Structures are given as C-alpha cells and as structure tokens.
Amino acid sequence: MYTPAHPVNLRQTVGPLLRGVTEPTMRFTPNGFWRVSRTPLGPVTLHVESRGADVLATAWGPGAEWALDALPELLGKSDDWSGLDLSAVPPLAEVRRRHPALWLTCTSLVFETLVPTILEQKITTVEARRAWRYLVAKYGEVPPGPAPEGMRVQPSVRGWQLIPSWEWHRAGVGPERSRAIMAAAAVASGLDRLAAAGRSVAGVLEKLQTVSGIGPWTAAETSQRSHGHPDAVSVGDYHLAAHVGWVLIGEPVDDAGMLELLEPWRGHRQRVVRLILASGVPKPRFAPRATIQDHRWH
C-alpha cells in the first residue's frame, strides 16, 4: 500500500505511457492499470489500483521489488508544480484547478521508453502503433504473474538486435527507424544510466541526441516519460504547435511560435502543454467558426 502525499489521478498521470487501446504492455482498468515492463532486475507485471487516498500495488516477477520501489516516481511523487505561475492566463489556471491530481510520470527506464518513441518518428499514429503491436507480440515475452490475456513484455535489448530485416519490413518499419533502434540498443546500458539519478534531467535531452537517429522530438517525447522532464517540448510534432496556438491565442502557430508562446513558463513548459492537452479545447480541423471563438483563450 502506498499513500501519496498528494492526490493522484492514475489515468491522467500514467496515460502518456499508453500507446493506443491495443497497447500490449499496458491496460487500464476502472480503478487503475496493469503494466508489464523490463526492469534492470528482469521482467515484471505491475497491477495498480486506487483505494481512496491510497494506492494498492502488487507486482510479480524478477523485477517486482524494483517496480514497487519505483512506483512513487511512476505516479509523480517528485513532480513539483509549486513554481508554476499561471496567474497571467486564468483559463489555464482553471484547468489546473480542475485537474489537481495530474502529475508527470517518471518510468526511470530510458531504453524501454525510447523504442516505441522511435517507431513513431515521421509516421502516422496508426502505422506506428501497428508496428509496435506486431513486434512486441512476436518478439516480446509472456509476462510473469496474472497479467491480462495478450499482454507482452517488450523484447530485451538483445531481442531487438536479433529481429531480422524482413520482420522490420513486415512491421512497416523503414531502415531509418530500425537503424535508430539498433543504435539505441548498442548503448542501452548507458541510456538507462541517464535515469539512475532519479528525476535529474540535467543534459538528458542533449545526451539522448548523441545517439544516431535521435533528434529533438524523440528526445523530448522519451524524457517526458522516462524522467518526467518538466520542460521538454516536442518540437517537430505534427499537431502540437497548432494545438498550443489555438488554445493560447486562438490561431495556429509553427514550432517557433509555440516556443515563443511557452517561453514565459520556461522550466515548466511540459507541464503547461499537459494542461493544454487536458483543457478539452480542440484544435479545429477547418477554418474557425464563431462558436469556437467563445472557447479560445486570448
């Protein structure tokens, strides 16, 4: 049993780890979630449920002790929003008021987080998730304990390295992305040491980008999950800049415009992005209509 110092919305906090409703490594339940992963001590199945102000967690497998020790960080224990000043944008402050139990997750597993992120590079979400499901189902490992049917632990570092070229092709993964995964696998132990100091994010974006095939978007998306990086912005995302623009000023912007809008919150920019995504304000697909203008922030 774990009693967080602050309320935690499990779905909102660990939601970024879920890559589609058919995600093979994670399943949500009405009161919590199942998660299978490969820890430094081996595979684990983790079941987490909310019990009022408490969180009940049970783990099975060689990585059970590691996963239970890491649970508080997974649920945002060290994520500190106290320095985030939203007073200049009251609607954004209202979003935080409505979602006080949203925190940034921290898996402390860099390579495990990096692989599915690489698969999402410069490709549609549907294609990326299909590739992820195919590869994990075929080359992953049956998890320990009573994990739900169909869940799989993603392959080990060696397992990823042994996937033949034709299987990458069958999964719809081009040479650029498969080479990036191979490059990451070659330095996987060093990557995971990036998270060994807990939530320290100093230089993590730069260090990730020293790996061939890892650019700013991939580094940001990975560190947001592996480190709970509070300031990592996904520059290069197909939708994000326009969404941030629509919510904050009522019109789309490019990456440079997004960074300009977020600059007042430097140090907390990922937290602000998470609030924008939680706001419920949609990014219009077509030209703005009068009714939409009533819901945008200026």
C-alpha positions as CSV (number, residue, x, y, z in Angstrom):
1,M,0.0,0.0,0.0
2,Y,1.3,3.4,-1.0
3,T,-0.2,6.7,0.3
4,P,0.8,9.6,-2.0
5,A,1.5,13.0,-0.4
6,H,-1.0,14.5,-2.9
7,P,-4.0,13.1,-4.8
8,V,-3.0,11.2,-8.0
9,N,-5.3,10.6,-11.0
10,L,-3.8,7.4,-12.2
11,R,-5.2,7.6,-15.8
12,Q,-4.1,11.2,-16.3
13,T,-0.6,10.7,-14.8
14,V,0.5,7.5,-16.5
15,G,-1.7,8.0,-19.6
16,P,1.2,9.1,-21.8
17,L,2.7,5.6,-21.4
18,L,-0.4,4.1,-23.2
19,R,0.1,3.9,-27.0
20,G,-3.4,3.1,-28.1
21,V,-6.2,0.9,-26.9
22,T,-4.4,-2.3,-28.0
23,E,-1.1,-1.4,-26.3
24,P,0.5,-4.8,-25.4
25,T,2.4,-3.5,-22.4
26,M,-0.3,-1.6,-20.5
27,R,-4.1,-1.9,-19.8
28,F,-6.3,0.5,-17.9
29,T,-9.0,-0.8,-15.6
30,P,-11.9,1.2,-14.0
31,N,-9.7,1.9,-10.9
32,G,-6.2,1.6,-12.1
33,F,-3.9,-0.2,-14.6
34,W,-1.8,-3.2,-15.4
35,R,1.7,-2.5,-16.7
36,V,4.4,-5.0,-17.8
37,S,7.9,-3.9,-18.3
38,R,11.6,-5.0,-18.3
39,T,13.3,-3.6,-15.3
40,P,17.1,-3.7,-14.5
41,L,16.3,-6.8,-12.5
42,G,14.1,-8.5,-15.1
43,P,10.5,-8.6,-16.3
44,V,7.7,-7.5,-14.1
45,T,3.9,-7.4,-14.1
46,L,2.6,-4.5,-12.1
47,H,-1.1,-4.0,-11.0
48,V,-2.1,-0.7,-9.5
49,E,-5.4,0.4,-8.1
50,S,-6.8,3.5,-6.3
51,R,-8.3,2.8,-2.9
52,G,-9.5,6.2,-1.8
53,A,-6.4,8.2,-0.8
54,D,-4.2,5.1,-1.0
55,V,-2.7,3.2,-3.9
56,L,-2.6,-0.6,-3.8
57,A,0.2,-2.1,-5.9
58,T,1.0,-5.8,-6.5
59,A,3.9,-7.0,-8.6
60,W,5.1,-10.3,-9.9
61,G,8.4,-11.5,-11.5
62,P,12.1,-10.8,-11.0
63,G,11.5,-7.1,-11.3
64,A,8.8,-6.9,-8.7
65,E,10.9,-5.3,-5.9
66,W,12.3,-2.7,-8.4
67,A,8.9,-1.8,-9.8
68,L,7.4,-1.4,-6.3
69,D,10.3,0.8,-5.2
70,A,9.8,2.9,-8.4
71,L,6.1,3.2,-8.1
72,P,6.1,6.6,-6.3
73,E,8.1,8.2,-9.1
74,L,5.9,6.5,-11.7
75,L,3.0,8.3,-10.0
76,G,4.7,11.7,-10.0
77,K,6.0,11.8,-6.4
78,S,8.8,14.2,-7.2
79,D,6.9,16.3,-9.7
80,D,6.7,19.8,-8.2
81,W,4.3,22.3,-9.7
82,S,4.7,24.9,-7.0
83,G,6.8,27.2,-9.1
84,L,4.4,27.3,-12.0
85,D,2.7,30.7,-12.1
86,L,-0.5,30.6,-14.2
87,S,-1.9,33.9,-13.0
88,A,-1.4,35.7,-16.3
89,V,-3.7,33.2,-18.0
90,P,-6.7,32.5,-15.8
91,P,-8.3,29.8,-18.0
92,L,-5.1,27.8,-17.8
93,A,-5.1,28.2,-14.0
94,E,-8.6,27.0,-14.1
95,V,-7.5,23.8,-16.0
96,R,-5.0,23.1,-13.2
97,R,-7.7,23.7,-10.6
98,R,-9.9,21.2,-12.3
99,H,-7.0,18.7,-12.7
100,P,-5.1,18.9,-9.4
101,A,-4.2,15.2,-9.5
102,L,-2.4,15.3,-12.8
103,W,1.4,14.8,-12.5
104,L,4.3,14.0,-14.8
105,T,5.2,10.3,-14.7
106,C,8.8,9.0,-14.5
107,T,9.5,5.4,-15.6
108,S,13.3,5.6,-15.0
109,L,13.5,3.2,-18.0
110,V,15.1,5.1,-20.9
111,F,15.6,2.4,-23.5
112,E,12.2,0.8,-22.9
113,T,10.6,4.2,-23.4
114,L,12.8,5.2,-26.4
115,V,12.0,2.2,-28.6
116,P,8.2,2.9,-29.1
117,T,9.0,6.6,-29.5
118,I,11.4,5.9,-32.3
119,L,8.7,3.8,-34.0
120,E,6.5,6.9,-34.0
121,Q,9.1,9.1,-35.9
122,K,7.7,10.8,-39.0
123,I,4.8,8.3,-39.4
124,T,1.1,8.2,-38.7
125,T,0.0,7.1,-35.2
126,V,-2.0,4.2,-36.7
127,E,1.1,2.9,-38.5
128,A,3.4,3.3,-35.5
129,R,1.0,1.5,-33.2
130,R,0.5,-1.3,-35.6
131,A,4.3,-1.8,-35.9
132,W,4.7,-1.7,-32.1
133,R,1.9,-4.3,-31.6
134,Y,3.3,-6.6,-34.2
135,L,6.9,-6.5,-33.0
136,V,6.1,-6.8,-29.3
137,A,3.6,-9.6,-29.9
138,K,6.0,-11.6,-32.0
139,Y,9.3,-11.0,-30.1
140,G,8.2,-10.0,-26.7
141,E,7.9,-12.2,-23.6
142,V,4.9,-13.6,-21.8
143,P,4.8,-11.5,-18.6
144,P,5.1,-13.1,-15.1
145,G,2.0,-13.5,-12.9
146,P,-1.6,-13.0,-13.8
147,A,-1.3,-10.3,-16.5
148,P,-4.4,-9.9,-18.7
149,E,-4.5,-12.0,-21.8
150,G,-2.4,-10.7,-24.7
151,M,0.0,-8.6,-22.7
152,R,3.7,-8.9,-23.5
153,V,6.9,-7.6,-22.1
154,Q,8.8,-5.8,-24.9
155,P,11.9,-7.6,-26.1
156,S,15.2,-7.4,-24.3
157,V,18.0,-5.3,-25.8
158,R,19.4,-8.5,-27.4
159,G,15.9,-9.4,-28.6
160,W,15.6,-6.1,-30.5
161,Q,19.0,-6.6,-32.0
162,L,18.1,-10.1,-33.3
163,I,15.0,-9.1,-35.2
164,P,15.7,-9.9,-38.9
165,S,15.4,-7.2,-41.5
166,W,12.4,-8.8,-43.2
167,E,10.4,-8.6,-40.0
168,W,11.1,-4.9,-39.7
169,H,9.7,-4.6,-43.2
170,R,6.6,-6.7,-42.3
171,A,6.0,-4.4,-39.4
172,G,6.1,-1.4,-41.7
173,V,9.3,0.0,-40.1
174,G,11.7,1.6,-42.6
175,P,15.5,1.3,-42.4
176,E,15.9,4.8,-40.8
177,R,13.9,3.8,-37.8
178,S,15.2,0.3,-37.4
179,R,18.8,1.6,-37.6
180,A,17.9,4.2,-34.9
181,I,16.6,1.4,-32.6
182,M,19.8,-0.6,-33.3
183,A,21.9,2.4,-32.5
184,A,20.0,2.9,-29.2
185,A,20.3,-0.8,-28.4
186,A,24.1,-0.6,-28.8
187,V,24.3,2.0,-26.0
188,A,21.2,0.8,-24.0
189,S,23.1,0.4,-20.7
190,G,24.4,3.9,-20.9
191,L,21.0,5.3,-21.8
192,D,19.4,3.7,-18.7
193,R,22.2,5.2,-16.5
194,L,20.7,8.6,-17.5
195,A,17.8,7.8,-15.3
196,A,19.8,6.2,-12.4
197,A,19.8,9.5,-10.6
198,G,16.0,9.6,-10.3
199,R,14.4,12.7,-11.8
200,S,17.6,14.6,-12.7
201,V,17.1,16.0,-16.1
202,A,20.3,17.9,-16.5
203,G,21.6,17.5,-20.0
204,V,19.3,14.5,-20.8
205,L,17.9,16.0,-24.0
206,E,21.4,16.6,-25.3
207,K,22.7,13.2,-24.3
208,L,19.8,11.4,-26.0
209,Q,20.5,13.3,-29.2
210,T,24.1,11.9,-29.3
211,V,22.6,8.6,-30.4
212,S,22.3,8.3,-34.2
213,G,18.7,8.8,-35.4
214,I,17.6,10.5,-32.2
215,G,16.5,14.1,-32.8
216,P,14.8,16.8,-30.7
217,W,11.3,15.3,-31.0
218,T,12.3,11.8,-30.0
219,A,14.5,13.0,-27.1
220,A,11.7,15.2,-25.8
221,E,9.0,12.5,-26.0
222,T,11.3,10.0,-24.3
223,S,12.5,12.2,-21.5
224,Q,8.9,13.4,-20.7
225,R,8.1,9.7,-19.8
226,S,11.4,8.3,-18.6
227,H,12.4,11.4,-16.5
228,G,9.2,13.3,-16.0
229,H,11.0,16.1,-17.8
230,P,9.0,19.3,-16.9
231,D,10.4,21.5,-19.6
232,A,10.8,19.1,-22.6
233,V,8.7,20.4,-25.6
234,S,8.0,18.1,-28.5
235,V,9.3,20.4,-31.3
236,G,8.6,18.8,-34.6
237,D,5.3,17.2,-33.6
238,Y,2.7,17.2,-36.4
239,H,-0.1,18.6,-34.3
240,L,1.2,20.1,-31.1
241,A,2.3,23.6,-32.2
242,A,-1.0,24.3,-33.9
243,H,-2.9,23.0,-30.8
244,V,-0.9,25.2,-28.4
245,G,-1.6,28.2,-30.7
246,W,-5.3,27.6,-30.9
247,V,-5.6,27.2,-27.1
248,L,-3.5,30.2,-26.1
249,I,-4.1,32.8,-28.8
250,G,-6.9,31.4,-31.0
251,E,-4.8,30.7,-34.1
252,P,-2.4,28.1,-35.3
253,V,1.4,28.6,-34.9
254,D,4.5,26.8,-36.1
255,D,7.2,25.4,-33.8
256,A,8.9,28.8,-33.4
257,G,5.6,30.4,-32.5
258,M,4.8,27.6,-30.0
259,L,8.2,28.1,-28.2
260,E,7.6,31.9,-28.1
261,L,4.2,31.3,-26.5
262,L,5.6,28.9,-24.0
263,E,8.7,30.9,-23.1
264,P,7.1,32.7,-20.1
265,W,6.9,29.2,-18.5
266,R,10.4,28.1,-19.2
267,G,11.2,25.3,-16.8
268,H,7.6,24.2,-16.7
269,R,6.8,24.1,-20.4
270,Q,5.8,20.4,-20.5
271,R,3.5,21.0,-17.6
272,V,1.8,23.8,-19.5
273,V,1.5,21.5,-22.6
274,R,-0.1,18.8,-20.5
275,L,-2.7,21.3,-19.2
276,I,-3.4,22.5,-22.7
277,L,-4.0,18.9,-23.8
278,A,-6.2,18.4,-20.7
279,S,-8.2,21.6,-21.3
280,G,-10.7,20.0,-23.7
281,V,-10.3,22.9,-26.1
282,P,-10.0,21.3,-29.6
283,K,-7.7,22.3,-32.4
284,P,-10.2,23.0,-35.3
285,R,-9.7,21.0,-38.4
286,F,-11.1,23.7,-40.6
287,A,-11.4,27.5,-40.5
288,P,-12.5,28.8,-37.2
289,R,-16.2,29.4,-36.6
290,A,-17.8,31.9,-34.3
291,T,-18.9,29.4,-31.8
292,I,-15.3,28.1,-31.4
293,Q,-14.1,31.6,-30.7
294,D,-16.0,31.6,-27.4
295,H,-13.9,28.8,-26.1
296,R,-10.4,30.0,-27.1
297,W,-8.1,31.9,-24.8
298,H,-6.7,35.3,-25.7
